[in-house]
Amino acid sequence: MRCGACRALVDEMEWAMSQIDPKKMIQTGPYRINPDGSQSIREVPLVRSEGNLLEMMESICERMEDYGERTDLSTSRKTYMRVKSRNGESMDLSEATLDSRVTSSLKFACETIVEQNEDEIIEFFAHETDNVKDRLCSMRTDLCDHALNTPHDEL
């Protein structure tokens, strides 16, 4: 469950970040004036700013209600897939099981992951762009022991 929640969290964060104009910049740094009269302000992309990422993480686990459970028949491993479309298109739900207990457990697992790994999540999304799902959920947090063998488009 925790592995699926982590992978869904990464998918949702990546989607939310894709909705922000990558050209928008924000000034960060201390706004104090240095003794020489200069300021140590730098511009970073809004999408990867700590404040923006924190704001996204506050509501990201609410989206776990849009997921259903799927059991891989060959491995009997449970995975989680989006069952509600973000853009209104119909989705193939034949492999997913919809259960309020599963979605509430997934949401709770997501909230726990965010609470326990907030700094790591911000660090990865502020700087990393490749394989965040595997690198965060497996290598950094050890939530997924099998993720390196799981295709990137699956949860």
C-alpha positions as CSV (number, residue, x, y, z in Angstrom):
1,M,0.0,0.0,0.0
2,R,2.8,2.5,1.0
3,C,4.6,1.8,-2.3
4,G,1.5,2.4,-4.3
5,A,0.7,5.5,-2.4
6,C,4.3,6.8,-3.0
7,R,4.1,6.1,-6.7
8,A,0.7,7.7,-7.0
9,L,1.9,10.7,-5.0
10,V,4.8,11.2,-7.5
11,D,2.4,10.9,-10.5
12,E,0.1,13.5,-9.0
13,M,2.9,15.9,-8.1
14,E,4.4,15.5,-11.6
15,W,0.9,16.2,-13.2
16,A,0.3,19.2,-10.9
17,M,3.7,20.6,-11.8
18,S,3.0,20.1,-15.5
19,Q,0.1,22.4,-15.2
20,I,2.3,25.4,-14.2
21,D,3.9,27.6,-16.8
22,P,7.7,26.6,-16.7
23,K,8.7,30.1,-17.7
24,K,7.2,31.7,-14.5
25,M,9.9,32.6,-12.1
26,I,9.9,33.5,-8.4
27,Q,12.4,35.4,-6.3
28,T,13.8,33.4,-3.4
29,G,16.3,34.0,-0.7
30,P,16.6,36.3,2.3
31,Y,15.3,39.8,1.6
32,R,17.8,41.4,4.0
33,I,20.3,43.8,2.6
34,N,23.9,42.7,3.0
35,P,26.5,45.1,4.6
36,D,27.8,46.0,1.1
37,G,24.3,47.0,0.1
38,S,23.5,44.0,-2.1
39,Q,20.8,41.4,-1.7
40,S,21.2,37.6,-2.1
41,I,18.0,37.1,-4.0
42,R,17.9,34.6,-6.8
43,E,15.2,33.6,-9.3
44,V,14.0,30.0,-9.6
45,P,11.2,28.5,-11.6
46,L,7.9,28.8,-9.7
47,V,7.1,25.2,-10.4
48,R,10.2,24.0,-8.5
49,S,10.1,26.5,-5.7
50,E,9.8,25.2,-2.1
51,G,6.7,27.3,-1.4
52,N,4.9,26.0,-4.5
53,L,5.9,22.4,-3.7
54,L,4.7,22.7,-0.1
55,E,1.4,24.1,-1.3
56,M,0.9,21.3,-3.7
57,M,1.7,18.7,-1.1
58,E,-1.0,20.1,1.2
59,S,-3.7,18.8,-1.1
60,I,-2.1,16.1,-3.1
61,C,-3.3,13.2,-1.0
62,E,-6.9,14.2,-1.6
63,R,-6.4,12.9,-5.1
64,M,-5.9,9.3,-3.8
65,E,-9.7,9.1,-3.9
66,D,-9.3,9.0,-7.7
67,Y,-7.5,5.7,-7.6
68,G,-8.6,2.0,-7.6
69,E,-6.9,-1.2,-6.8
70,R,-5.7,-3.7,-9.3
71,T,-4.2,-7.1,-8.7
72,D,-1.6,-8.5,-11.1
73,L,-2.7,-12.1,-11.8
74,S,0.8,-13.4,-12.4
75,T,2.4,-12.0,-9.2
76,S,-0.7,-11.4,-7.0
77,R,0.8,-8.0,-6.3
78,K,-1.6,-5.2,-5.7
79,T,-1.1,-1.9,-7.6
80,Y,-3.1,1.3,-7.8
81,M,-4.3,3.0,-10.9
82,R,-6.2,6.2,-11.6
83,V,-9.9,5.5,-12.1
84,K,-11.0,9.1,-12.6
85,S,-9.8,11.0,-15.6
86,R,-8.3,14.4,-15.1
87,N,-9.8,15.8,-18.4
88,G,-13.1,14.1,-18.6
89,E,-12.1,11.3,-21.0
90,S,-13.5,7.8,-20.3
91,M,-11.1,5.3,-18.8
92,D,-10.8,1.5,-19.0
93,L,-11.8,0.4,-15.5
94,S,-12.1,-3.3,-16.2
95,E,-9.0,-4.1,-14.2
96,A,-9.6,-1.8,-11.3
97,T,-11.6,-2.5,-8.1
98,L,-13.2,0.5,-6.5
99,D,-13.5,0.3,-2.8
100,S,-13.8,3.2,-0.3
101,R,-11.7,1.3,2.3
102,V,-8.9,1.0,-0.3
103,T,-9.0,4.7,-1.2
104,S,-9.1,5.8,2.4
105,S,-6.1,3.5,3.2
106,L,-4.3,4.9,0.2
107,K,-5.0,8.4,1.2
108,F,-3.8,7.7,4.8
109,A,-0.6,6.1,3.5
110,C,0.0,9.1,1.2
111,E,-0.5,11.5,4.2
112,T,1.9,9.4,6.3
113,I,4.5,9.5,3.5
114,V,4.2,13.2,3.1
115,E,4.5,13.8,6.8
116,Q,7.5,11.5,7.3
117,N,9.4,12.4,4.0
118,E,8.5,16.0,3.4
119,D,12.1,17.2,3.0
120,E,13.0,14.4,0.7
121,I,9.9,15.0,-1.5
122,I,10.7,18.7,-1.8
123,E,14.4,18.0,-2.5
124,F,13.5,15.6,-5.3
125,F,10.9,17.7,-7.0
126,A,13.0,20.9,-6.6
127,H,16.0,19.4,-8.3
128,E,15.3,16.0,-10.0
129,T,13.5,15.4,-13.2
130,D,14.3,11.8,-14.2
131,N,13.0,8.6,-12.5
132,V,11.7,10.4,-9.5
133,K,9.3,7.6,-8.8
134,D,12.0,5.0,-8.6
135,R,14.6,7.2,-7.0
136,L,12.3,8.6,-4.3
137,C,10.0,5.6,-3.6
138,S,12.7,2.9,-3.7
139,M,16.2,4.2,-3.3
140,R,15.6,7.1,-0.9
141,T,12.7,6.0,1.2
142,D,12.7,2.1,0.8
143,L,8.9,2.1,0.4
144,C,9.1,0.0,-2.8
145,D,11.4,-3.0,-2.8
146,H,10.2,-4.1,-6.2
147,A,9.9,-0.7,-8.0
148,L,13.1,-1.1,-9.9
149,N,11.5,-4.1,-11.7
150,T,8.1,-2.3,-12.3
151,P,7.5,-0.5,-15.6
152,H,7.5,3.3,-15.2
153,D,3.9,3.8,-16.2
154,E,2.5,1.5,-13.5
155,L,1.8,2.4,-10.0
